[in-house]
Amino acid sequence: FTVTGLITNTTYYFAIKATDNANNVSTLSNVASGKPVASTGECFGAEACNPTGSPIGGGAGYSKIVTSGNYSVTTKAALLSALSSAQSGQTIFIPSGVTIDMNGSSFTGVKAGITIASNRGQNGAKGALIKMTTPGDSWETPIFDVKGNNVRFTGLQLEGEMYPQDYGNNSEYYPGSISEGHYLVGIRSMKEYNGAAGSGYSGLEIDNCELRGFAWAAIMTYQASNVFVHHNYIHNNEARGEGYGFNLYGGQALLEANIFDYNRHDITGGGYAGEQYEARYNIVLGNGDAIGAAHYDVHQDEKGGSFAGEKYLIHHNTFKYGIGVHGNTVSSIHTRHAATIGTYIDHNLFEAVATVLPGGVPIYQTNSTLRMFATNNKWMGTLYPTNSTIVWFQ
């Protein structure tokens, strides 16, 4: 059989099945997985299905902890010096217990092939803390600005402004609060602002980190390809109007085995032509209900097209029932138009209702009833084999 259009830099798990004349289904083989697929039942959600060999969210038990580097730094001055001197393939290591305050050093460039690492998860280590708290002086001000291909951040804590839910943009809860034009980003990959599809950097990897408290986004990419965000704990990014765990504008990304909590959107896309993300084996704890929130989100094309990106694969995630400040629970998945190829949602566990939607259904698509394929998901203990009564179209 042939599979086309998948996101690269990843391993896919397939079961090939046959059906006899009596509609009995049996598994013939399991390609490239190393994980058996039971013929008597399927796997749903993140916890039971995780094939990665490391705990969801990273930390203790993570299999790829970095414990040293070509440079070992403990101050901002030393970090900036190492970033200037390091060459592709080298690692800058910051020991756990170190705190580096990056105020005054936004847009810090990271060259191609450089790894910035700490040892989160080693013998209880939390990883070095890198933080920035002062407002940005321009839109989407990042701490780290990726400047080439194959950059990696691993084992770190990154912390932003730590605003409370709905703070900013003169919201009704915080009159006079800061404008989103000054919101911070933890890690940004953006080669050129008006770049076409495929024009951004490739191979960004962010793993085994804790990223928290960024008003715009913990991670933001623009037309980047082969982005791999995995085994992180991403939380409390929930400012008014933005508040993203991961935000991509075009390009392609794989998000795997992360824990998300208290984000306005755990994952969001700008809906650009050619845009794709795959989200698998993630746990969404479900807390928070910021204004306009949804856990996994895709905008209608922000460049004006009547579509929402190209293709989204959302499978084997667990969406838990969290607590909302405003007393309601948001939708688990919201796409704001139809993707040009489709949105494919399968083998997820939805343990929450969306009280803002009729019937409390977890999946929501606006502006179109096309190309949404929700098959074989469990919601509140019941298996839903199709879109029927689990997706609300408006």
N, C-alpha and C positions, 0 to 999 in steps of 0.2 A: 504494500500500500504506500501512498505518497502523502507526505505532510508538508505544506508550504506555509511561508509567512511567519514562522515562529521567531521569537526573540532569541538572539544568539547569546553566547557566554553562559549557557545554562544546560542542565540535564533535564530531559523530559521523561515522564513515566506513562507508558501506554499499556493497555491491555487489549489484545486482539480477541474478539469473541465470535462465536458461531451460534446460530440459532437453528434448531431442527424443526421439523414440520409441526411439532407439538408446542412450539414456542419455548422450549427449554434452552436456557442460555448457559454456555460453558466457556471457560477461559482457555484459549489455545496456547497462548504464550504471553510473556511479559517482557517487552523490549527495553533493554538498557536501564533497568531500574535497580536490580538487586533486591527489590522488595516484593514479595509475593502478593499477588492479587487473588483474594479468595473467590472461589467460584460460587460460594454460598452467600456472599454478601459483599457490599461495597463499603469503602471507607469514607467517613464524613468528618469534616472539621479539621482543625490544625493538630490538636494534641495527639489524637489516635493515628494520624496519617503521616506525621513528620518523618521524612526519610533522610534528613540532612546529616544525621550523626552528631548534632549539637543541640543543646536546649534552645527552645524558642525564646528569643530575647537576649541570648548570649549570656555572658557572665560565667559563673562557676560551671565547669564542665565543657566550656567552649573548646573546640578542638584545634583552633589556630591562633592561640594567644601569642602575641609577640612580646618578648622579654628583654630585648636588647636592640641596639642599632649601630649604625656607623657614627652617629652623633648622639650624645646623651646631654640633654639640656634641662635646666631647672628655672630659667628666668626668661622673660620676654625678649630681652636683648640677645640672649644666647639662641633662642628660637629663631629670631629674625636673621641672625648671622648664619645659622645653619641652613635656613631656607635659601639664603643667597649663595652659599657655597656648595650645597649638595647637588649631586649629579643623578641622572636617571638610574634607577635601580637601587638607590640608597635609602636608608631608613633613618629618620630622626625620632629618637626615643625620649619620652618624658616619663619619669617614674611616677607610679601611683603615690598620692600624698602631696604632690606638687600642685600649686594653684598658679596659673598665669593669667593676669588681668590684661586683656588686649584693648582696653579703652585707649583711644588715640591712635590705634593701629588697625583700622578697618581696611577692607580690600587687600589683605595680606595675600600676596600671590604665592601659589604652589606650582612649581614647574612640573613638566611631564615626567612621569615615572617615579615621583617621590612618594614615600610613605611617611605619614606622621602617626606614631604609635604610642600607646601605653599598654599596661598589662591588666586591664579589667578582667576580673575573674580568677586571677592567679592567687591562690591562698587567701581568698576573701578580699582581694584588692578591688577598689572601686574605679581605678584608673585616674590618671591626672585630670584635673579640672582646668579647662580653658573657658574663660567667660568674657562677656562684654555687656555692659549695662547702660551706657549712655546712648541717647537717641542717635540714629544715623543722620548724616547730612545730605542724603539723597535717597531716592526710592530703592528699596530692596538692598540695603547696605549689608554686605556680608562681613563676617570675621575672616573667613578664608575664601579666596577667589581662585578657583582652579584655572591654571594657565597652560594646560597641555593634556595629552592622553595618559591613561593608565596611572592616575593618581589614586592613592588609597589612604583612608583614615580608619584606624582600628584601635579598639580598646580604650577610647577616650571618653571623658565627660565634656560636653559642650553646653554652655548655659547662656541664655539671652536675657532680655529685660525682665522676664518672669511677671508680666502683667496678668492680672486676674481675668477670668472669662468676661468677654464683651467690653473690656477696656479699650479705649481708643476711638478715633473718628467722632468725637463728641457724642458718644452713644447716650441713650436715655438713662443708662445706669451710671455713666461717668461723664456728666456734662463738662465741657471744656477740656476733655482729654486729648492727648496727642494725636496728630494726623498720621494716617498710614504712610505718608510720604517720608516718614522718619523711622519706619519699622525696620527691625534687624532680621538678617538671615544668618544661619550658622555656617553652612557650606554652600557656595554657589559655583555652578559651572556654566559660563556663558561666554562663548567666543566672540559673538557679535550680536547686537540686539535685534537687528532685522534679518538675521540669517535664515536661509531657506532650509527646508527639511534636509537633515543629514549634514548640516554645515558645522555643527558643534563638536566639542571634544568627545572622545570615545573612551570607554573603559574605566570610568570612575567607580570605585568600590568603597563602600562605607559599611563596616561590619563591627560587631561586638562593642558598639558605642552606646552611651546614654546621651540623648539629645533632648533638651528641655527649654521651655520658656521663651521661644522666639516669636515675636509678634507677627512677622510675615511668614517665615517658614524655617524649620530646622534644616531642610535641604531643598535647594531650588536648582533645577537644570533647564537649559534652554537649547533646544534642538540637539541635545546630547544623545549619543547612541551607546548601547551596551552598558547602561548604568545598572549596577548591582548593589542593592541596599538590603542587607540581611543580618539577622541575629542581633538586632538593636532594640533598645527600649526608648521609645519616642513619645514624649508626653508633655502636656501643659503648654501647647502652642495653640492659643485660643483667643487672640485679640479680635476686636471688632472688624469684620469685613475681610480679613485674611485668616491667619492662624492655621497654618498647614504643617503637618508632619513632613510630608514630601509633596513637592509642587513641581510638575514638569510642564514646560511649554514646548510641545512638539517632541520629537525624538522617541526613544524607546527605553523602557526601564523594567527591571525585574525586582519585585519586592517580596522577600522570602523570610519566613520564620522570625518576624518582628513582633514585638508587643506594642500596641498603640493604646493611649488613654488620654483623656482630657485634651483632645485636639478639636478645633472647629471642623476641619477635615483631616482625617488621618492621611489620606492620599487624594490629590486632586490633579486634574489635567486641564490645560487651556483649550483642549478640543481642536488643536491645529490639524491641518491636513497631514496624513501619515503618522499621526501620534498613536503610540501603543504603550500600554503597560500590562504586565502580568502580576497579579497579587496572589500568593499561595502560601499556605501553612502559617499564616499570621493569626494572632489573637488580638481582637479588638475588645478591650475591657468595657467599653461603652459608656464610661462616665463623661458627664458634661453635655450641655445642650445649648451651646452658643447660638446666637441669632444667625439664622441661615445655615445651620450645621447639617452635615451628613457625613457618615464615616468615610465611605469611598465615593468619590465625586468626579464628574467630568463636566466641564462647561461646554455650552455651545461654542463653536469656533470663535475665539476672541478676535479673529481677523475678519469676521463678518459672514462666514459661510453658513449654510443651512444644514449643518451636521455637527456631530460632536466627536471629533477625532476619527481614527480608522478602525482600530480593533483593541478590545480589552478582554483579557482572560482573568476571571476571578473564580478561584476554586480552592477547596480544602481550607477555607478560613473559618474561624469561630468568632461569631459576633455575640457578645454577652450583653446581658441586661444591666445597664449602669444606672447611676443616679444623676438626675438633672437638677441644676440650680433653679430652673424655672418650672420644674414639676412635670416635664414631658420628656419623651424619648424620641430621638431623631431617626430618620431612615438609615438603614445600614448601607444601601447603595442608591445613588441618585445620578442618573445621566440626564443632561439637559437638552438632548436631541438624540437622534439615532447615529451611531457610528457608521461610517461608510461601508465597512465590512460587517461589523457586528460586535455586540457585547455578549460574551459567553460566560454564564454563571452556573457553576455546578459543584456538587459535593461539599457545599458549605453547611455549617450548622448555624442557624439563626435562633438564638435563645432570647431574643428581644422583640417587642412590638414597636412600631413607630406610631405613637399616639397622635402625631400631627397628620397622619394619613388615614383616609377612610378604611375601616376594617383592620387597622394596625399593621398592614402588610410591610415587609422589610425592604422591598425594592420598588423604585419609583423612577419613571421616565416621563419627562415633559416634552412637549412640542412634537411628539411623534409616537406612533405605535409600531414602528418598524425595527427590525433587526435586533431585537432583544430576545435572547435565548436563555431562559432560566430552566434548567433541566436537572432533575435528581438532586434536589436540595432538601434538607430537613429544617422545618420551622416549628419550633415549640414541640418537638417530638414527632411531628407528622411528616412523612415523605411527600414532597410535591414533585411529580415527574415532569410538569410543564409550567409555563407561565401562569396558567389559570389560578387565580385567587392568591398568588404570591407576589405578583407585579401589579402596580397601579399605574395606568397610563393617563396622562392629562394633556 
